[in-house]
């Protein structure tokens, strides 16, 4: 069947098209538009086998990759080439998105390995337990357990500098990163988190398409990829202009800023939710990834 006769399952809504980054719109129409959105079909675990966000850049070469079993989940450890600094490698715990339901250790490998290579840090990806088989608080527990393991065992097992732990994630992964940064301070002893890298994070589960609290939920209800149907302390917060989660991410950053935390908030014009994994095909995604990489590196240098 030719491309011209393939069924369009995710057309770009006319309200969104004039504001959408042209490069994204062209790529969407060739790829994502042809995919049946998972929230429109009955749930089955095989939905997780559907294609992930297309368009990522090549995976960066790192020194080593190994998977380790945690109490209830797994982690993948990317270690830089060469020997560690005298004080050990800084650590970046990266948590994938997917609505707490989709995603795996292979989600956004390109982004994870780039952080490892360019920021000369251990990058750890977390394969947390997924809903609906494992409802809340399973994912939160796995995230907290992993941070505790890094702090308690990272120096001996990974040559890690456990006083330089940063956390980050995209979408629902950004939510888990924000949660663990707070919970880490409540542990005994508290675990110092030097940086949060929050990319299009889910922050407030009271948000709705009424737009009463966060206007972007109503304004962007017809946006591509993550629309309302699909969605139903030193941080860097990256949000996309055409994302329903835009306003709650900004609000969270502003709330932290109001509490005296240094916060950088960046909004990516013309971009919808999934661009972090599209840096192989569009400029706005490359800018986001470069900005996030620099922010993490600057945090490690300042710590």
Beta strands, then each sheet from edge to edge (+ up, - down):
strand 1: 64-69
strand 2: 74-79
strand 3: 89-95
strand 4: 121-127
strand 5: 160-170
strand 6: 193-199
strand 7: 235-240
strand 8: 263-268
sheet 1: 1+ 2- 4+ 3+ 5+ 6+ 7+ 8+
end
